[in-house]
Amino acid sequence: THRSNFDILKKNKLPGFDKIFTALLEDLTVRGMIDETLILVISEMGRTPRVNGNAGRDHWTFNYGCMFAGAGIRGGTVYGESDSQAAYPKNNPVSNADVVATVYQALGISPEYRVPDRTNRPIEVSHGGHPILEIMES
């Protein structure tokens, strides 16, 4: 949405996403599969806190959101906060390695589990990340 951000999101992107995501969660719940399925909604970057001249938002790598569901994730939990401009993390910043560690933890794999790299050195699968335990059911 480098241009016409609000129109594209309101009329195209978000209504479809809302329907699909809700249907997926409901289907997994009805089938009894939600506890063993991890769903992530994440992008490779955020968007600038300021709208550009084309009513769009450009790439911004300093702050973005990630949504987890299923596989022992506590529903409705919000973790972290951005500053008043949504430009930078204000508290509880999370790294990419932390997201990966949380995925492994939710799937029952220790984030500290080691696998050999190309030179046969043991490397943690989470690259030193720490699971975000505050979003997980106890």
Contacts in CASP RR format, 6 or more apart in sequence:
PFRMAT RR
TARGET T0000
AUTHOR 0000-0000-0000
METHOD contacts of the structure
MODEL  1
THRSNFDILKKNKLPGFDKIFTALLEDLTVRGMIDETLILVISEMGRTPR
VNGNAGRDHWTFNYGCMFAGAGIRGGTVYGESDSQAAYPKNNPVSNADVV
ATVYQALGISPEYRVPDRTNRPIEVSHGGHPILEIMES
1 8 0 8 1.000
1 9 0 8 1.000
1 13 0 8 1.000
1 47 0 8 1.000
1 56 0 8 1.000
1 57 0 8 1.000
2 52 0 8 1.000
2 54 0 8 1.000
2 56 0 8 1.000
2 57 0 8 1.000
2 58 0 8 1.000
3 52 0 8 1.000
3 54 0 8 1.000
3 55 0 8 1.000
3 56 0 8 1.000
4 54 0 8 1.000
4 55 0 8 1.000
4 56 0 8 1.000
5 47 0 8 1.000
5 51 0 8 1.000
5 55 0 8 1.000
5 56 0 8 1.000
5 57 0 8 1.000
6 55 0 8 1.000
6 56 0 8 1.000
7 55 0 8 1.000
21 41 0 8 1.000
24 39 0 8 1.000
25 34 0 8 1.000
25 39 0 8 1.000
25 69 0 8 1.000
28 34 0 8 1.000
28 37 0 8 1.000
28 39 0 8 1.000
28 70 0 8 1.000
34 69 0 8 1.000
34 70 0 8 1.000
34 71 0 8 1.000
35 70 0 8 1.000
35 71 0 8 1.000
35 72 0 8 1.000
36 71 0 8 1.000
37 70 0 8 1.000
37 71 0 8 1.000
38 68 0 8 1.000
38 69 0 8 1.000
38 70 0 8 1.000
38 71 0 8 1.000
38 73 0 8 1.000
38 103 0 8 1.000
38 106 0 8 1.000
38 107 0 8 1.000
39 68 0 8 1.000
39 69 0 8 1.000
39 70 0 8 1.000
39 71 0 8 1.000
40 66 0 8 1.000
40 67 0 8 1.000
40 68 0 8 1.000
40 69 0 8 1.000
40 99 0 8 1.000
40 103 0 8 1.000
41 66 0 8 1.000
41 67 0 8 1.000
42 64 0 8 1.000
42 65 0 8 1.000
42 66 0 8 1.000
42 67 0 8 1.000
42 99 0 8 1.000
43 64 0 8 1.000
43 65 0 8 1.000
45 59 0 8 1.000
45 60 0 8 1.000
45 61 0 8 1.000
45 64 0 8 1.000
46 59 0 8 1.000
46 60 0 8 1.000
46 61 0 8 1.000
46 63 0 8 1.000
46 64 0 8 1.000
46 65 0 8 1.000
47 57 0 8 1.000
47 58 0 8 1.000
47 59 0 8 1.000
47 60 0 8 1.000
47 64 0 8 1.000
48 57 0 8 1.000
48 58 0 8 1.000
48 59 0 8 1.000
48 60 0 8 1.000
49 60 0 8 1.000
49 63 0 8 1.000
49 85 0 8 1.000
49 86 0 8 1.000
49 87 0 8 1.000
50 57 0 8 1.000
50 85 0 8 1.000
51 57 0 8 1.000
52 58 0 8 1.000
60 87 0 8 1.000
62 87 0 8 1.000
62 88 0 8 1.000
62 89 0 8 1.000
63 82 0 8 1.000
63 86 0 8 1.000
63 87 0 8 1.000
63 88 0 8 1.000
63 89 0 8 1.000
66 94 0 8 1.000
66 99 0 8 1.000
68 102 0 8 1.000
68 106 0 8 1.000
68 135 0 8 1.000
69 75 0 8 1.000
70 106 0 8 1.000
71 106 0 8 1.000
71 107 0 8 1.000
72 106 0 8 1.000
72 136 0 8 1.000
72 137 0 8 1.000
73 106 0 8 1.000
73 135 0 8 1.000
73 136 0 8 1.000
73 137 0 8 1.000
74 135 0 8 1.000
74 136 0 8 1.000
74 137 0 8 1.000
77 134 0 8 1.000
77 135 0 8 1.000
79 92 0 8 1.000
79 94 0 8 1.000
79 132 0 8 1.000
79 134 0 8 1.000
79 135 0 8 1.000
80 89 0 8 1.000
80 90 0 8 1.000
80 91 0 8 1.000
80 92 0 8 1.000
80 93 0 8 1.000
80 94 0 8 1.000
81 89 0 8 1.000
81 90 0 8 1.000
81 91 0 8 1.000
81 92 0 8 1.000
82 88 0 8 1.000
82 89 0 8 1.000
82 90 0 8 1.000
83 89 0 8 1.000
83 90 0 8 1.000
92 134 0 8 1.000
94 132 0 8 1.000
95 129 0 8 1.000
97 126 0 8 1.000
97 127 0 8 1.000
97 128 0 8 1.000
97 129 0 8 1.000
97 130 0 8 1.000
98 129 0 8 1.000
98 130 0 8 1.000
98 131 0 8 1.000
98 132 0 8 1.000
99 132 0 8 1.000
100 111 0 8 1.000
100 125 0 8 1.000
100 126 0 8 1.000
100 127 0 8 1.000
100 129 0 8 1.000
101 111 0 8 1.000
101 126 0 8 1.000
101 128 0 8 1.000
101 129 0 8 1.000
101 130 0 8 1.000
101 131 0 8 1.000
101 132 0 8 1.000
102 111 0 8 1.000
102 131 0 8 1.000
102 132 0 8 1.000
102 135 0 8 1.000
102 136 0 8 1.000
104 110 0 8 1.000
104 111 0 8 1.000
104 113 0 8 1.000
104 125 0 8 1.000
104 126 0 8 1.000
104 131 0 8 1.000
105 111 0 8 1.000
105 131 0 8 1.000
105 133 0 8 1.000
105 136 0 8 1.000
106 131 0 8 1.000
106 136 0 8 1.000
109 125 0 8 1.000
111 124 0 8 1.000
111 125 0 8 1.000
111 126 0 8 1.000
111 128 0 8 1.000
111 129 0 8 1.000
111 130 0 8 1.000
111 131 0 8 1.000
112 124 0 8 1.000
112 126 0 8 1.000
113 124 0 8 1.000
113 125 0 8 1.000
114 122 0 8 1.000
114 123 0 8 1.000
114 124 0 8 1.000
114 125 0 8 1.000
115 122 0 8 1.000
115 123 0 8 1.000
115 125 0 8 1.000
116 122 0 8 1.000
116 123 0 8 1.000
117 123 0 8 1.000
END
